[in-house]
Amino acid sequence: MSWLRPHRRRAGTSTTEQGWSPEEVHSLEDAVARAPSVHNTQPWELTTSDRTALLRERSDVALEQHDPEGRDRRLSCGAAVTNLFLGVRALGWAALVRRGPEESESDDPRLVATVKATNRQQPSVSEGQRFRAITRRTSYRKPFHEQRLPHVAREALLAAGSSSDVHARWITGIEEARTLAEILGYAARVHRKDRHYQRELAMWLVDGQGGVDPGGGIASEDLGTEGVAAVGLVGSSSRLPDERHLAEWIANESIMVLTTSTDDPAAHFRTGEAMQFAWLTATSLGLAASVITQPLNLTEVRAGLRDRLGLPGPPHALLRFGYPVPVPSQRRF
């Protein structure tokens, strides 16, 4: 899955009546449009009325090979909810979030969340930092710098990725690294050999053949070429690392796995929210990050990780965190 670039706001995905000012609506639209999404598809629709914003899942966005069950689409919508919440808070409003049609007392099955501005309230320091990180967030699909994350940063990321519904934990020790390397290597080989999957992936490459949804698509450089990222999103010509080296890279990185106790759409949405909170926290700390979900769309991979790592529920996303490798400065003569 590629979660790389924020992309432009889709025309016609937001409407407004009285309540929000045009400037506030634009700010919310921009925040939501910058949420990460599977293949940059933006599988959501934002509408506003009075001082309420509604985010709905778009039913016309489907990746039959990459995302047959819609897991990544729902993760994407969850990430957009996080950005919407932070956008409302950044405008100086307290934000009441109601998730799903049940909490919102709606009969719309596509409704992901309703965010209502209730009263004036300035955002907290951490909310302001995360909101400002929205425009800087990118996917880093290279090996990280060898510098390890300090304990305080790891604790902050773990707290950001956890909630009452989502459990976050680190991959720790060489044995867990070897287990993860084995399972990710298996998934990468399956996807590389799957011609139907590869045909769909090629259609979404912006420099490949075929049609790309306006505002969507991914660039060929989004496909990782070395390190752990090389098994995160696999093309037909990807060179896969051997499991021994992959395990060493995993052991040297900070990789978080997000799980839930259930495996229903609501759990996927909440995982997306937590994923984005952790990602924006990392960005605000000056860290680089990327998300791996492609392997987890295989049933046997989810089951294998849950059983062999002793996870409390099905895994939905793997998050990589680290320091970016400094870009060498050019000498002037």
Buried (B, 14 or more C-beta within 10 A) or exposed (E): BBBBBBBEBBEEBBEBEEBBEEEBBBBBBBBBBBBBBBBBBBBBBBBBEEBBBBBBBBEEBBBEBBBEEBBBBBBBBBBBBBBBBBBBBBBEBBBBBBBBBEEBEBEEEBBBBBBBBEEEEEBEEBBBBBBBBBEEBBBBBBBBEEEBBEEEBBEBBBEBBBBEBBBBBBBEEEEBBBBBBBBBBBBBEBBBEBEEBBEBBBBBBEEBEEEBBEBBBBBEEBBBEEBBBBBBBBBBEBEBBEBEEBBBBBBBBBBBBBBBEEBEBBBBBBBBBBBBBBBBBBBBBEBBBBBBBBBBBBEEBBEBBBEBBEBEBBBBBBBBBBBBBEEEEEEEE
